[in-house]
Amino acid sequence: MNGALARVENAAPPASPPAPPHDVAPVQPRTRPGADPLARIVFAALVLACFAAFLITQRLKHTPTAVQEFDLTPFFSPYPSGHVKEAAIGFKLEHAEAVTVTIIDSAGNTVATLVREHPVARYKTFSLRWNGRRGTARRFALTHSPHGLPILEPLNEGARAPAGEYRVRIELSHHSPVYSTASITLVAP
């Protein structure tokens, strides 16, 4: 045991920590998070902005659109060999308005005007057909569905539109134009 004590006594004294260089600034003590009043104000503003955005989004989701329940024939072929010779178009309006219904191509160009400033009652399905021809309809035929609902058939007399995808644009008297999200595909024989 005396030998162990002698070794400890002969050991070198522990080294002291090195002195910091003279050109280094002393470390400031850390403040607790949220102690800065500006940070609190910015955080509160962000929380309020997120909450306001959530409320506005919910309101927009539950606000009815001007044009409701778009119904389109996805494919048609206006040729003698085609099974579906006309594209069926149907929709309802939130408010009674005069509408202009046009068919547009993928570049946004007007291909056919089916009706212009035609009065449509609110919440009643307005059904019409497109025969696949270009131009503005000058004459109309009124037919009825098997369920007795009226169907307006614009009689466009221009050349046949080329095969491709088309969309429906509805221009309302008191709203900006509404475009169908789905397209109508005119299929060549």
Secondary structure in CASP SS format (residue, H / E / C, confidence):
PFRMAT SS
TARGET T0000
AUTHOR 0000-0000-0000
METHOD secondary structure of the structure
MODEL  1
M C 1.00
N H 1.00
G H 1.00
A H 1.00
L H 1.00
A H 1.00
R H 1.00
V H 1.00
E H 1.00
N H 1.00
A C 1.00
A C 1.00
P C 1.00
P C 1.00
A C 1.00
S C 1.00
P C 1.00
P C 1.00
A C 1.00
P C 1.00
P C 1.00
H C 1.00
D C 1.00
V C 1.00
A C 1.00
P C 1.00
V C 1.00
Q C 1.00
P C 1.00
R C 1.00
T C 1.00
R C 1.00
P C 1.00
G C 1.00
A C 1.00
D C 1.00
P H 1.00
L H 1.00
A H 1.00
R H 1.00
I H 1.00
V H 1.00
F H 1.00
A H 1.00
A H 1.00
L H 1.00
V H 1.00
L H 1.00
A H 1.00
C H 1.00
F H 1.00
A H 1.00
A H 1.00
F H 1.00
L H 1.00
I H 1.00
T H 1.00
Q H 1.00
R H 1.00
L H 1.00
K H 1.00
H H 1.00
T C 1.00
P C 1.00
T C 1.00
A C 1.00
V E 1.00
Q E 1.00
E E 1.00
F E 1.00
D E 1.00
L E 1.00
T C 1.00
P C 1.00
F E 1.00
F E 1.00
S C 1.00
P C 1.00
Y C 1.00
P C 1.00
S C 1.00
G C 1.00
H C 1.00
V C 1.00
K C 1.00
E C 1.00
A E 1.00
A E 1.00
I E 1.00
G E 1.00
F E 1.00
K E 1.00
L E 1.00
E C 1.00
H C 1.00
A C 1.00
E E 1.00
A E 1.00
V E 1.00
T E 1.00
V E 1.00
T E 1.00
I E 1.00
I E 1.00
D C 1.00
S C 1.00
A C 1.00
G C 1.00
N C 1.00
T E 1.00
V E 1.00
A E 1.00
T E 1.00
L E 1.00
V E 1.00
R E 1.00
E E 1.00
H E 1.00
P E 1.00
V E 1.00
A C 1.00
R E 1.00
Y C 1.00
K C 1.00
T C 1.00
F E 1.00
S E 1.00
L E 1.00
R E 1.00
W E 1.00
N C 1.00
G C 1.00
R E 1.00
R C 1.00
G E 1.00
T E 1.00
A C 1.00
R C 1.00
R C 1.00
F E 1.00
A E 1.00
L E 1.00
T E 1.00
H E 1.00
S C 1.00
P C 1.00
H C 1.00
G C 1.00
L C 1.00
P E 1.00
I E 1.00
L E 1.00
E E 1.00
P E 1.00
L C 1.00
N C 1.00
E C 1.00
G C 1.00
A C 1.00
R E 1.00
A C 1.00
P C 1.00
A C 1.00
G E 1.00
E E 1.00
Y E 1.00
R E 1.00
V E 1.00
R E 1.00
I E 1.00
E E 1.00
L E 1.00
S C 1.00
H C 1.00
H C 1.00
S C 1.00
P C 1.00
V E 1.00
Y E 1.00
S C 1.00
T C 1.00
A C 1.00
S C 1.00
I E 1.00
T E 1.00
L E 1.00
V C 1.00
A C 1.00
P C 1.00
END
